[in-house]
Amino acid sequence: MAAFVDAEHALDPKYAKKLGVDVNELLISQPDTGEQALEIADTLVRSGAVDILVVDSVAALTPRAELEGEMGDSHVGLQARLMSQALRKLTGSISKSNCMVIFINQIRMKIGVMYGSPETTTGGNALKFYASIRLDIRRTGQIKDKEDIVGNATRVKVVKNKMAPPFKQVEFDIMYGEGISKTGELLDLGVKAGVVEKSGSWYSHDSQRIGQGRENAKTFLREHPEVADAIEQAVRKSSGAVSEKMLADETPEDE
């Protein structure tokens, strides 16, 4: 069972179902205030009824005082204090449960920063310190089918990890109406493992050409699942080689 605390009030269950989410096993809450959202999260974690809980997003957790105040009123540090207090309670609950809690956040720009990155996340610093793993997710480009934009090229970098070595990164495609492209991953991992040969813009497997250009090759794999399965099995067998290749591809800047 999973829970989704939709503080942004933006979740579309029909689209989520289309992407493969089992909405029958998903609890959805759309709280009015940040306090209510975090109280719901704490209650669900303590109950032991859910295996994973997502809060979307920290930026949308509006303190009650801000909602009850007038537009334009100054509320300095309210959200940061709210998050700090909530995480003190949640940390103990999470450690005693078998539940993963995911906080989605947004990036903001700090004003007047001359050196270093001007980017920061909302809700203060407490979440950065309490989190076991922090992932930086960015769009790196557009995926086009002729003139139509059909998806986003995405990079995920581990910026903090208490469970394993940090600073690893991975790139994949997120296709509109599909989600993460499995065929795109098969191509990329297949090339790294030497299972798929790439010559210029042509992709081939086992001396069989599977497409000119990445999108055509992905279409071929979707239409020929037996070829996709063969590539997947070969990639899984050579998973050690893939890991070594991915580590070798990391630049000093990424490390």
N, C-alpha and C positions, 0 to 999 in steps of 0.2 A: 504494500500500500504506500502511495506517495501523497504528499500534500503540497499545495502551491498557494502561498500567501501573496495574492495579487494586489499589492499596494498601488500599483500604477493603473489598476482597473483596465487592463489592456489585453487580457488573455482571451483568445478566441478558441473555445473548445473544439469547434468543427475543424479549424485549421490544424490544431494540435493533433486531433485524431488522424487527419490526413498525413501528418508527418510521422505517424506510428505510435503516438502516445495512447495508452490504454486508459481512456477517460473514465471507464467504469471502476478503475482502481485508483482514481485520482480525487483527492479532496481539494476543493477550491474554496478559498476564503477571500473576500474583498472587504477588508476592514476600513473603518472610517478614519481612524487616527493611527499614528505610529505606535502609541502605547498599546492600543488594542491589537495591532498586528503582532507585536513582540510578545504580548501576553498569550495570544493564540499559539504562537510558535513554541513558547515554553510549555504550555499545557499539552500540546501534541507530542513534544519530545518526551515529556515526563510519562505520558500515557503508555508509551511503548507500542502504540498502534501503527506507527508509520516507520518505514525504513529510510525514507529520504524526504527532506523538507526543503523547499526553495522559497526564498523571500525575494520578490521582484518589485521594487528594488529599494536599496538603502536610501537613495536620493528621494524616493517618494514617501518615505516614512515621515509624515508631517506631525510634529508635536501638537497635542491638544490645545495648548496655550496659543499657538500660532493660528489654529483654525478658529478659535473663539475671538481672537483679536481682530483689529481692523486691517484692511489692506494697506500696506506701507509701513506698518509698525515694525520696529527693530526688535528682533529676537536673537540676540547674539549667543551662540554656543548651545542653543536648546537641543538641537539634533545630536550634537556630539555628546552632551550629558546623557541624553536618552539612550544612545547606543552603548555608552560606557556602562551605565547601570544595567541595561538588559543583558549585556554580554557577561557581566559578573554572575548573573543568575543562570544564564543559559549554559555557560561552560561546565558547571557541575552537572547539570541535567544531561548534557550531551555525553559527558565522560561515563555516566552510569547507564546510558542507553546504547542501543545498537543502531542509532539513527545518524545519518549524514545530513548536515545542515549546510545549505549553499546560499550565500548572500550574493546577489547580483548588484553591482554598483555602476556608477557612471563616472566619466572622467570630466574634470573641470580644469580650467586654466588659471593659475595664480598670476596676479597682476604685479608687475615690477620686478620679475625675476631676471637677473642679469646672467647668472651662471647656473648650470645644471638644468634639469628638466622643469618647465613651468607647470607640468601636469600634476594634478592631485585628484584624490577621490573624496566624495562627500561623506559626511557623518563623523568627522574627526579621525583620530589615529587609533582608537581602541580596537577596531576591527582588524587593522593591519597587524597588531601585536597578538591578538587572540587567535587569528586564523592559522590553521595547520598548513594549508596550501593556498597560495594566491596565484591566479592565472590571469595574464594580460591577453585579452582577445581583441584582435584588430582586423579590419578589412584591409587587404593589401592590393586589391584590384577588382575589376569587374570581369565576369565571364560572359562572353557574347556568343550568340548563335546568329551569324550574319550581322544584322544591325540591331537585333534585340538583345537586351541584357537579361540573362537567364539565371544569374547567380553571382556570388561573391567569392573571390579567393580570400582565404582567412588564415591568419597566423596566430597560434596560441603559444605563449611563452610562460614557463613556470618562473615567477619572480621570487617566490618563497616556498620552501618545502621542508617541513619538519620530519617527513616520512621517508624521504629519499633525496639523492643529490639534486639540487635546484638548477635553474637556468637551462634546462632542456627546452627545445621548441619543436613544433610540428606545424606543417602547413596542409590544408585540405580545402575542398570546395564545399560551399553551402549553396545548394540549388533551390530556387524558389519552388515551393510546392512539393519538395522532396526531402529537404533537410541535408544532412551531411552526405556527400556523394560517395557511396561505397566503391563504385567502379573507378572513380578518380583516385581513391586511395590505393586500389589494386594496381593501377597503372604506375603510380609513383613508387610504391613499395616494390613492385615487380621490377622496375628499372634499377632500383638500388640493389636488389638481390641478384640481378643478372638473369632473372626469369623472363623478363620482357626486354627485347632489344629495341633500341631507339636509334634510328639512322636518319639524321635530318629531321623532318617532320613526320616520318613514318614510324609506326609502332608495329612490331611483329612478335609472335610467340611460337616457338617450336617450328620455325621456318615458314610460318603462315602470317601473312600481313593482316593486321586487324584494323588498320585505319590510318589515314593521313591527317595529322592534327589530333590534338588531345580530345576534343569534343567528338570527333568521328570515331575515335577508338573507344571512347566511353559508350557511345551508342551501340557499337558492335558488341561490346561485352554485355550490355543490357539485353540485346537481341539473341545472344548466344550464351546462355547461363552455364553451359557445360564448359566452355572455354574459361569463363570467369572462375568457375569452381576449380579447374585445373591450375590456374594461376594462383588462386588463394592457397590451395594445398601446398604448392611448391614454395610460396612465400613463407608459410608457416613452418615448413621443414627447415628453411634457411633463415629463421628469425634471428639467429645470432649474428649472421653476416649483415643483415639489415641494420641491426642495432649498431654494429661497428661502423657501418657506412654513414649512418645518421650522425654519430658522434664525430666522425672525421669531417663531415660537412659543416659542423658548427664553426663559426668564425671566432677569432679571439675577442672581438667586440661583444659577441653574445655571451661568452664565458665571463 
